[in-house]
Amino acid sequence: MVDYHAANNQASSGGVQTYMEQENDWDRDLLLDPAWEKQQRKTFTAWCNSHLRKAGTQIENIEEDFRDGLKLMLLLEVISGERLPKPERGKMRVHKINNVNKALDFIASKGVKLVSIGAEEIVDGNAKMTLGMIWTIILRFAIQDISVEETSAKEGLLLWCQRKTAPYKNVNVQNFHISWKDGLAFNALIHRHRPDLIDYDSLRKDDPVTNLNNAFEVAEKHLDIPKMLDAEDIVGTLRPDEKAIMTYVSCFYHAFSGAQKAETAANRICKVLAVNQENEQMMEDYEKLASDLLEWIRRTIPWLENRTQEKTVNDMQAKQEDFRDYRCVHKPPKVQEKCQLEISFNTLQTKLRLSNRPAFMPSEGRMVSDINGAWHTLEGAEKGYEEWILSEIRRLERLEHLAEKFHQKAAIHESWTDGKEAMLTQKDYETSTLSEVKALLRKHEAFESDLAAHQDRVEQIAAIAQELNELDYYDSASVNARCQKICDQWDVLGALTQSRKESLERTEKQLESIDELYLEYAKRAAPFNNWMEGAMEDLQDMFIVHNIEEIQGLITAHEQFKSTLSEANKEREAIQSIQAEVQKIAQSNGIKLSGANPYTTITPESIDNKWEKAMAMVPLRDNALQDELNKQNSNDTLRATFATQANTVGAYIQAKMEEIGRISIEMNGTLEDQLTSLKDYQTNIMSYMPEINKLEGCHQLIQEALIFDNQYTSYTMEHLRVGWEQLLTTIARTINEVENQILTRDAKGISQEQLYEYRASFNHFDKDHSGALMAEEFKACLISLGYDVENDKQGDSEFNRIMGIVDPNGSGAVTFQAFIDFMSRETTDTDTADQVIASFKILAADKNYITADELRRELPPDQAEYCIARMAPYSGPDAVPGALDYMSFSTALYGESDL
């Protein structure tokens, strides 16, 4: 049977008296209905015996066995758990009256007002008064303390019955008489709590006696509820006695109240564990997303920091294409993941605050700040990698140009030096005539002049080779070898030239005859020939420019060159006239020429041939320069096009950034309206994405054209990308802030008006519209809301406590979200560790530990296994094998100790 001690000790005298006044409708002036009296005798007798048997006794006749007051006092001691005054053992009437009065006084001390019930009537065996007294005791100790959803006693018991039998067919409990005649309500109560005892579907509404007997027998056998009524008494009465039925039903309530408490406790634990499981899943999702993003950054940064140089421009342009693919394909999804990571982190922290859980601290190195730092490093590596690629392309272009120029000049020089060593080492002057020697000497002087003219080319070749070495040209070894060979050969030529000159001068005294005309031809032809070779080199020279000014400079230089051709042609004609004069003199004087000019190898035919070649190169040079001018004009058009689009996009991004800043401060309407407006605003912003893609396409054309500067705009594609990403992130953060406010409002029960009031107070003290309150601004806001945080010792202590809640990181600023969390925490209630411990204590039958079987019996399977996996073994003095410590587990849920 049920122990009423705890419930009885908590009852208030005022509540008892009020209810008793409502129930004191006993027909004290009329005789009880015989059928009702019979039902009450059986029910009350069985109820009293169910408690008296704990003391080893019982009653047979309710009005006779209580006359001496002894068993009445014993009954009150059993059901109250308190000791009454010592009874009198005498057999006289006065002794009996005194005993009954002690019992009645005890009842009155519990706040029960006894009307018209005296000790004499009980001692005289007045059945009506005795039954009335027992009913008063039942009301006070068995029914009064029943409480269901703000209703108590009779109303509470009736509501409990209605709730428990609601799912069952043919059961409609509206009272404590007619509703129970068919016996289905009794069976429904048992089946609801112990479905293993009743086969409810086999019961028939038209067989009430069978139904009642089944319920009474099962209750007596399995629930320790004695049989208090006979089925025939209930069925045979038009309206069963309400008090008898209430007494019987109250026994069922107390028999199942333990299960009710366990259900409530299990529900509370399920709720707490569900919140904890959801939070843990969000933590695991955050950790995985953060780990994946950091791993991607870790793998990407070495690739961006790789500075392995390529040998050709094409190889570097392939790297540039890979980088462009990374920017446009691989990075954008990671930008979205980073934004989602921040949103998930903020939402998780809000849920933890709302459920009174400690803040989530990600694993070391996976904080949002760590991810932002890694992202900043990634973007720095991106910028450095892009700048390096562009500089490498410029360097390789310069190297290829210099290498081509080097090999061209080297080939010309090697062609010129071919055979010069053999010529300088021959001994032809030893067997030559004087005129031939003089001719050889003059020829040698012409060669020296030619040699001096070629000195500049050799120096140019050496200078180009030096520059290729300084620029780290990949084929520097072959360049250096060829340059060294040219320099060594040049030194040999110099030495041989000097040696031959000395030999000729030694024989010069013997050779006096010289042909001045040949000599003059040679002296004039050599520099002119060098000039033509130099001009042909310049006309064939490769050029690389990056803007209109540079190509126009080349065109101007070319025009200046063309303006000198007239004078050059005159010089050519003058040189050719010298050769004509030689022929004229020879013919007029009958001189037989030996053939070639003894002073030079430059023939008039070679001069004319080179002149014709040079003149043919001039229009080709004109066309090449004009094509490059057209290309630079096209590049300039690309610059202007990009600048127009970039200036438009840049202004748009800046305007939208300012606009979202104003929107976040000036938003009106409900939070749902604000959220809808922000999402519509986000959709409107995303509709601008084609303009960004269009600008990216234009930027790609500029890069492909190798355009490195743009005087028409201050915007770069990198700046615009960062601005666009920052705009999208700001909108997403603003939406997340409103969603968190909705979450806070719904979880804490904060009204829309309260949120408006909080927002108005926050904005009033946020003078700079920064979205956060500094310490002094926040103090002023608290004072305006009625908090005592004035500048004194106690106020400063309270303010420091509050700042520790709203600004745990000590940043000195309080965000609006932190402000709302604080205000909602101040005005609402949440589950605590003590409440969860109390719930577990109920499931554990008041033990300091709980077993796995108890958890599996009371909780859903997944949450039971969740607890078993996380609870530490219990090590108290009353520990048994398999005992689990639910206290440390409960405190760990709220961050008060380590699990």
Secondary structure, 3 states (H helix, E strand, C coil): CCCCHHHHHHCCHHHHHHHHHHHCCCCCCCCCCHHHHHHHHHHHHHHHHHHHHHHCCCCCCHHHHCCCCHHHHHHHHHHHCCCCCCCCCCCCHHHHHHHHHHHHHHHHHCCCCCCCCCHHHHHCCCHHHHHHHHHHHHHHHHHCCCEECCEEHHHHHHHHHHHHHCCCCCCCCCCCCHHHCCCHHHHHHHHHHCCCCCCHHHCCCCCHHHHHHHHHHHHHHHCCCCCCCCHHHHHCCCCCCHHHHHHHHHHHHHHHHHHHHHHHHHHHHHHHHHHHHHHHHHHHHHHHHHHHHHHHHHHHHHHHHCCCCCCCHHHHHHHHHHHHHHHHHHHHHHHHHHHHHHHHHHHHHHHHHHCCCCCCCCCCCCCHHHHHHHHHHHHHHHHHHHHHHHHHHHHHHHHHHHHHHHHHHHHHHHHHHCCHHHHHHCCHHHHCCHHHHHHHHHHHHHHHHHHHHHHHHHHHHHHHHHHHHHCCCCCHHHHHHHHHHHHHHHHHHHHHHHHHHHHHHHHHCCCCCCCHHHHHHHHHHHHHHHHHHHHHHHHHCCCCCCCHHHHHHHHHHHHHHHHCHHHHHHHHHHHHHHHHHHHHHHHHHCCCCCCCCCCCCCCHHHHHHHHHHHHHHHHHHHHHHHHHHHHHHHHHHHHHHHHHHHHHHHHHHHHHHHHHHHHHHHCCCCHHHHHHHHHHHHHHHHCCHHHHHHHHHHHHHHHHCCCCCCCCCCCCHHHHHHHHHHHHHHHHHHHHHHHHHHHHHHHHCCCHHHHHHHHHHHHHHCCCCCCEEEHHHHHHHHHHCCCCCCCCHHHHHHHHHHHHHHCCCCCCEEEHHHHHHHHHHHHCCCCCHHHHHHHHHHHCCCCCCECHHHHHHHCCHHHHHHHHHHCEECCCCCCCCCCEEHHHHHHHHCCCCCC
